[in-house]
């Protein structure tokens, strides 16, 4: 292949970058590739087999730029944060004014907003979900930026994306950092969904005393019903797997500490800025943080005894229905957060379109997403949990969620995500809650005022006219 003939370039041949480059080549597009470590580039192309015919290995950024037909488009698959800025700074002086840079990494959407504002040439921020398998065979792709810039590479994005039937799971969802924002919320939902499944796994293992193969059978059965999803499918596979080194069940050999790359934490932080409740997602982030404190947990067990107890008061049907309710609630929280961000940023993200993008390729793909897309389209602006279809599902299943949370608490099984989902559901169906006391307290110690039920604003309680020192000085 001659210089200037590649349709697109890609920088960063780590796990995701290598998979995405192979996907692009497999779909018939010539791709020029570059990695900071030259040997990685050479080995990648050498191992690419027939796909190597559509790959141009390059060993300098100058050679990469020369290999791409102008106006150029170059994908960045480098670690989030400063490495992205460093790569842009090194690359932009070599490019023409209309050459396009596309960040397909796991960027914080605020950084993407900044990069769009600072860009001296076309720039897109694109969320890519599906892990290595998705990147290689078809991810969900969530684009953010100028529609004219997206149009230049849309045919590639649609070709390499996962497909749900004939529909590609790739689209421009909004301007600036909208693509990375939607990907971030996806990952927050992913945290909550995984945590809820893990909580039920704990009840099956410790509460019911089930073996790993039997647990795998339960998950496999659930994957044939309303919970059918990628995460339930792989939960069955993981529970059934054996450790190569010992022959023991793999789950018995994996250290009980969940890793994280930060996207779930970003979701929780952003929700606080928006004052938008996503308690199931926040609880899942907290649970991962707690899981990392292995020494402290061991000391707690030595002092107080192990918390989980055996109990047989929950059947598998009840656990399945609890997960159905919990799943609806964590997805509902994610969609509400996207809507809140649209209002705050002036974006116009199509929520039904987002649900459709997530139907294939991404980690949270699920049969429920078809119904979610339909519900959000039929009832724009409504919380998913209050749309008729999902409201009926919650009416049928929240009792099971309540029973699971209650029995788990009584028998020492921590269920932070399921419990938080239930608390959200109950709070969101309580017309008059308990915040009046909090407002009274705030006014008492800080004269912050409150709204009166008679419609008057900035009222104060009788203490505002008192001059005596309160019995207890406020500590706030």
N, C-alpha and C positions, 0 to 999 in steps of 0.2 A: 504494500500500500504506500502511495506517495504522500509527501507532506501536503497538508491542507485538505485531505480527503476524509478525515474522521468527522462524523456528524456531531459528536459531543465528546467532552473530556471528563475525566474523573480523577480526583486527587484523594489518596488515602485508601490503601488496599488492606486494611484490617478485615476482620470477619465480615462486617456489614458491607464495606466498600467493595471487597472482592466479589461478594455474592451479587451486589447490584450491578457491577460491571459485567459479570457473566450473564445476568438477566438481560441487560441491554444488548449485548452481542447476540444472544440467542434469539432475540426478537428481530434480528436483521439489521441492526444499526452499528455502524463502525464507531468504535470508542477508543480514544487515546487515553492511556492510563499512566499515572505517575505516583510513586511513593517515595517518601524522604529517604528510606533505605533502599538503594538500588537493587540489592539482591532480592528483596521481596518482590519487586516488579518483575524481575527476570524469572523467578520461580513461579509466580502467578501465571504468566503467559505460557511458560513451558508446560505447565500442568493443565492448561485450558483445553487441550485436545483440538477438536475441529473448530471450536469457538475462537481460537487464536488467529484464524484467518481474518476475523473482523476486529482484531485488537492491535493497537499501535503502542508498544512499550516505549516509554520515554524516560530519560535519565536526568533531565533538567527541566525546570519550568519553561525555559525558552523553547526547548524542543517540544514540550507539550503544546504550547500555544501555536507553534508552527505546524503541528500535525492536524489542527482542527480547521475546518472550512469556516471562513468568516461569513456572516457575523457569528462569533463563537459563543458556545455555551459550555460552562465547566461546572461540574458537580463537586462540592466539597463533602468528603466523608471523613472528617477529622474530629477529634474530641471537642466537646462543647467548651465554650469560654474563651480564654485568651488564645488558644491555638487557632481558632477560627479567625480572630482579628489579625493574628500574625500571618496566616496564610493569605488573607485578603490583601494585607499590606505588601506582601512579597509578589503577589500575582498581578494586582491592578496596574502597576506601571508598565507591564508587558502587554497589556490588552489595548485594543481599540476602544473608543468611547462607547460604542454600542455593543460591546461584548458582555455577555450575561454570566454572572456568578450565582450559583444555586447552592444554598446551604441545606443539605439533606440530613444533617446530624440532629442530635437531641438538644437543640438550643433552647434556652429560656426565651420566651417570646418577647420579653422586654429588651433583651439584647438584639433580637431581630428587628424590633421597632427602631432601635438606635442605629443599627447597621443600614436599614433602609434610609433613614434620615441623613446619615453621613455619606451614603454611597455616591461616588463620582461616576457611576455607570449603573446599568440595570442590575437588579438584585432580587432574588426570590428566596423566601424561607419556606422550606417544604418539610412537613412532618411525614416520616415513613415508619409504619408500624408493621410488625410481623416477625421480628427477629431475623436470624440468618435464613431460615426457611422461606419466610415471606420475601425478604430482599432477593433471594435467588429465584423463586418461582412465582412471585406475585404478592406484593405488599398492599396495604391500604395507604393511599397517598393523599395528604391534605396540604394543598398549596396555599401560600399567602403572598400577596404582592400585586403588582400592576397587571391587569388582564392582558395587556399587550405583550408583556414579558412572558406570561404563562403561555400565551398562544404560540410562541416560538418553539416551545418544547412539549406542547400538549400531546402531540402524536406519540412521542416517546413515553410520556408519563402514562397515557392510556394503555399503551401496548404492554408495558412492563408490570402494570398493576394487576392485582387479583381481579377476578370477574365473578359476579353473582349472576348466573345465567349469562345473558348477553351484555349485562351492564358492568362497565369497568368501575372499580372502587378507587377512583382518582378524580379529583376536581379541585378547582380553585375555590376555596371556601370564603376568602375575604382578603382585605388589603393587609399590608405591613406584616405584622407577626401573627396574623390570624391562623395560619396553617400550623405553626408551632404551638399556638395556644390550644387549638383543638386536639393536637397530639398530646399535649400536657394533660388535658382533662381526660382523654382516653386512658392515659397511664394512671391517673388518680382512680378512675373507675376500676381499672385493672387491679390496683392494690386492694380495693375494698372487696371485689369479687373473689380474689385469691384468698384473702383473709377469712371471709365467711366460709368458703369451702374448707379451709384449714381448721376452722373452729368446729365444724361438723365432723371432720376427720378425727379430731381429738375426742369428741363424744363417742364416736364409733370405736375408737381404739381403747381409750381408758374407761369410758362409761359402760360400754357394752362388752369390753374385753375381746373384741374381734381381732382375728389375724389379718395380715396385710392382703392376702389373696381374697379373703371374704370382703374386705373393704373395697378392693378393686372391683369385685362383682357388683357391689352396691352402686358405685359410681358409673359403671358400665350400663347398668339398668337405668339409672337416671338419665344417662346420655341418649336414651331412646325416647324420652318424654319432653315435657316443657323446658327442662333445664339443658337440653341438647346444646352443647357449646364446646368450643376448643378447650377451655379450661377444665370442664368436667371430663372430657375425653382424655386429656393428658394426666389428670389426677388419677384416673384408673390405671393408666400405663405406668405411672411412677409408683403407685402402690403395689403393682404386680412385679416390678423389676427386681432383679437380684444383683447383689454386689459381685462384680467380676472377681475381686480379690478373695472374698471370704465365702461366697455362695449364700450369704445371709440376705434377708430382705433388704433392699437398698435403703429404704426409709429408716431402718434401724441403725444404719451406718452413717447417715448424713448428720453433721453437727446441727443442732437446733438453734441456728442464728440466721435470720433472713437478711440478705444483702439488699442494697438499694443504690440507685444511681442519682437520685435526687428529684426526679420528675414528680413523684407523688408528694414529696415535701413542698415542691414549688406550688402544686395545686392547693395544698392546705394553706400555705402562706398567702397566696393570691386570694383565696376565699375570704380570709380575714380582712384584707384590704377592701374587698368588695362588700363586706358585711353580708355575705351570702352563705347560709348554713349548708355544710357538706359533712355532717358529723360521722357518717360511716367511713368516708374517705380519710378524714382526720384520725379516726380511731385505728384504721389500718396502718397509717404511718406510725402512730404511737406504738402499735403492737410490734412493728419491726424494730423500733428503737428498744423496746423492752426485751425482745428476743436476743439482742446483742449483749445484754447484761447477764451473761451466763454465770459468772462467778457470784454475783449478787443473788441471782435466782437460786443457786445451789445453797448459798448461806441461808436464804429464807426458808428453803425446804428443810434444812437441818434444824432450824430454830422452831418452825411452826408445824412441820410435817407437810407431806405432799398434799396439795390442794385437791386434785381431781379424785373423786370417789366413784366406785362402781354403782351403776343404777340401771334399771331396766324399765323405766316408766315412759320411755319415748320409743315408738316404733319407727321404722324407716320411712313410712309414708309421712309421718309428722315432720321428720327431719327434712324430707324433700320439699314439703310445702313451706317450711320455714325458709329454706333457701330460695324458693320462688319469690316469696314476699321480700326477703332481703335484697335479692337481685333487682327487683323493680325499684326499690327505694334508693339504692346506690346509683343506679342509672338516672333516676329522676333527679337526684341531687346534682349529677354532672350536667345534665341538660339545663337545669335552672342556672347553674354557674355560667354556662356559655351565654344564655340569654342576658344575664346580668352584665357580663363583660361587653356584649354588644351595646347595651345601653350606656355603659360607662365610656366606651371608646368610639361610639358612633359607627360601629360595624353593623353589617347586616348578614350575619351568618345564617344560612338556611338549616334549621335544626333537622327537618326530615331528611335533607340531603346528607347531613353528618351521619345520621343513623344508617342510611343506605351505604355510605362509604365503609362503615364498620361491619357490614354483613359478611365480608370475606377478607382474608389476608391478614387482618390484625389479630392481636391476642384476645380481645374481648368479643370476637365474632360469636354470634349466638342466633338461634332461630327466633328468639324474642325480638330481634332488631327489625325484622319485617313488620311486625305488629307495632313496634315503637315508631317506626317511620310513618306508618299509616295513621297512628293516633296523633302524632305531633302535626301531621299535615291537616287532619280533619279538625283539630282544635288548636289553632295557632295561639301562642301566648299562654297556654294552660300548662300547669305543672303536670308532668306525665302521670303522676299517681292519681290525679283527679280526672283524667280522660276516661270515658265510660269503660273501655275494654280493660284497662289496668286497674281502675277503681273496683270493678267486679272481681278481678283476680285478688286484689288486696282484701276485699271483704271475705272472700273464700279462704284466704290463707294467713291473714295476720294473727288469727287465733293460734295457729300452729307455731308461728314465730314467737308469740307471747309465751306459749307453753315451753318451748325449747329454751328461751332465755331464762325463764323462772326455774325450770328444773336444773339447768346448768348452774345457775347461781347457788341453788340449794345444795348442790353436790360438788362445788368447788371447781367448776370448769369455766375458765375465762372465755367470754364471748364478746370482746369489745366491739367488733364491727356489727354483729347481729344485734347487740344491745343498743348501740347507738342508732342503728336503723330503726329499731322499734321506738325508741324515745323520740326520734324525729317524727315518725308517723303519729304518735300520740299527741305531741306538741302541735303538729299541724292540723289536728282535728279538735283542738280545744279552743273555743272562741274566747273564753276569758281565762287566762292562766294566772300565774303568780307574780308577774313582773310589777304589779301595782305596789307590792311591798318594797321591791328594789327601788322604784322611783321615790317612794316615801322615804326610804333610808338615805338616798342620794340627796334629797331635798333637806333632810334633817341635818346631815353633816356638812353639806356644801351649798345649800340654797340653790340647787340646780333647777328647781321648778318642776312642774309636771303639767300634763294636760288633764283637765277635768272632764268628767263624763257629760257635763252640761254644755260642753263645746268651748269653754274658755281656756285660753292657753297661758302658760307661764304662771300658773298658780303656785302658791306656797302654803305649807301647812301652818297650824297655829304656832309652832315653835319659832317661826320667823319673827313673831312679835315678842318673843320672850328674851329677856336679857340675862336670865340666870344661866350659869354654866351647867351644861348637861352632866348627868351623873357619871357618864363614861366619856372621856375625851376621845374623839375619833382618831383612829390610827391611819386612816386613808388620806 
